[in-house]
Each structure stands twice: as structure tokens, then as C-alpha cells.
């Protein structure tokens, strides 16, 4: 149903609202069971949102008060002296990446070098 532009129903909000209410109640009269379930669901959702808002606000206020009253929990900081790894003979190279210690031994380096030479021999020499 398209409203007539010339009659002013689009510009006249109160008439549109009255028409909406009339059609809404006609639908409710035609579908009472569906209307009851929709009303129940809308009430349940609205009540849940209101309760969530009020309880959420009070929980946030209590948390902020708790944080102000107590000092923040200190994060542990590990300080490990890694310079001792330089004196170990079998360690070829070591580094820390993303809080992880990575160690390459001389054996690892020899294996990598052998793999590299094998690759070169297979692909570039007959």
C-alpha cells in the first residue's frame, strides 16, 4: 500500500502513526497467538537488556573501586644472564626471539652446511 503523496500522508506524521496503530491492532486481532508470543519475547528481551545495563554498570563501578583500592598485580620479570652461553664450546649461535631462546649447536650448523652442499651438488652439477 503506497500512500498518496498529494494527500499529505507522508508529511503528516500523526496520520501515519494512527494508520500504523490501526493496522497493527488489526493484525493482533487476526493473529492473537503470534502477537502474544511476540509481546512475551519483546518483554523478556527488554527486561534482560535493562537488567544487564544496571548490573553491568554496578559491576564496573565495583571493579574500578577495587582497582583504585589495591595496587595492580606486578608482572614477573625474569632476568636471566645469557652471556654464559658464549663460553660453551658446542654452541655455535644463540638468540632470543619473542621470549624464546633459540640455540644452534655446531652439529646443527654442520648438518645445515652438508644439506646446502648436497642441494648444490644435485641441482647444479652433473
C-alpha positions in Angstrom: 0.0 0.0 0.0 1.7 3.2 -1.2 0.5 6.4 0.5 -0.8 9.1 -1.8 1.8 11.9 -1.9 -0.8 14.5 -2.8 -2.9 13.8 0.3 0.0 14.7 2.6 0.1 11.3 4.5 3.9 11.2 4.2 4.3 14.7 5.6 1.6 14.4 8.2 3.2 12.2 10.8 0.3 11.9 13.2 -2.0 10.4 10.5 0.7 7.9 9.6 1.0 6.9 13.2 -2.7 6.5 13.5 -2.8 4.3 10.4 0.1 2.2 11.8 -1.7 1.7 15.1 -4.9 0.7 13.3 -3.1 -1.8 11.1 -1.1 -3.1 14.0 -4.2 -3.9 16.1 -6.0 -5.4 13.1 -3.0 -7.8 12.8 -3.1 -8.5 16.5 -6.9 -9.3 16.2 -6.2 -11.7 13.3 -3.1 -13.4 14.9 -3.6 -13.4 18.7 -1.3 -16.3 19.5 1.6 -14.9 17.5 1.0 -11.5 19.0 1.1 -12.9 22.5 4.4 -14.7 21.8 5.9 -11.6 20.2 4.8 -9.5 23.2 6.3 -12.0 25.6 9.6 -12.2 23.7 9.8 -8.4 23.5 9.2 -8.1 27.2 11.8 -10.7 28.0 14.5 -9.1 25.8 13.7 -5.6 27.1 13.9 -6.8 30.7 17.1 -8.7 30.1 18.7 -5.6 28.5 17.6 -3.3 31.3 19.0 -5.7 33.9 22.2 -6.1 32.0 22.6 -2.4 31.9 22.0 -1.8 35.6 24.0 -4.8 36.8 26.8 -4.1 34.3 27.1 -0.6 35.5 27.3 -1.5 39.2 29.8 -4.3 38.4 32.0 -1.9 36.5 31.9 0.6 39.4 32.8 -2.0 41.9 35.7 -3.2 39.7 37.0 0.4 39.3 36.8 0.9 43.1 38.6 -2.4 43.7 41.4 -1.4 41.2 41.8 2.0 43.0 42.0 0.4 46.4 44.6 -2.2 45.5 47.8 -1.8 43.7 47.9 -3.5 40.3 49.3 -7.0 40.3 53.0 -6.8 39.4 54.1 -8.8 36.3 57.0 -11.1 36.9 60.2 -10.1 35.1 62.7 -12.8 34.5 66.3 -11.6 34.3 68.5 -14.5 33.1 72.1 -13.9 32.4 72.7 -15.5 28.9 76.4 -14.5 28.5 77.4 -17.9 30.0 76.2 -19.4 26.7 79.1 -17.8 24.9 81.6 -19.8 26.9 80.1 -23.2 25.9 82.1 -24.7 23.1 79.3 -26.7 21.4 77.0 -23.7 20.9 77.5 -22.1 17.5 75.0 -19.3 17.9 72.1 -18.3 20.2 69.4 -15.6 20.2 66.2 -14.6 21.9 63.1 -14.4 19.6 59.7 -13.4 21.1 60.7 -14.5 24.6 62.1 -17.8 23.3 65.7 -18.8 23.5 66.9 -20.4 20.2 70.2 -22.2 20.2 72.2 -23.5 17.2 74.9 -26.0 18.0 78.0 -26.8 15.9 76.4 -30.1 15.0 73.3 -28.3 13.7 75.5 -26.0 11.7 77.4 -28.9 10.1 74.2 -30.6 9.2 72.9 -27.4 7.6 76.1 -27.0 5.6 76.0 -30.6 4.4 72.4 -30.2 3.3 73.3 -27.0 1.4 76.2 -28.7 -0.3 74.1 -31.7 -1.2 71.4 -29.3 -2.7 74.1 -27.5 -4.8 75.6 -30.8 -6.0 72.2 -32.2 -7.0 70.9 -29.1 -8.8 73.9 -27.5 -10.4 76.4 -30.3 -11.1 76.0 -33.4 -13.1 
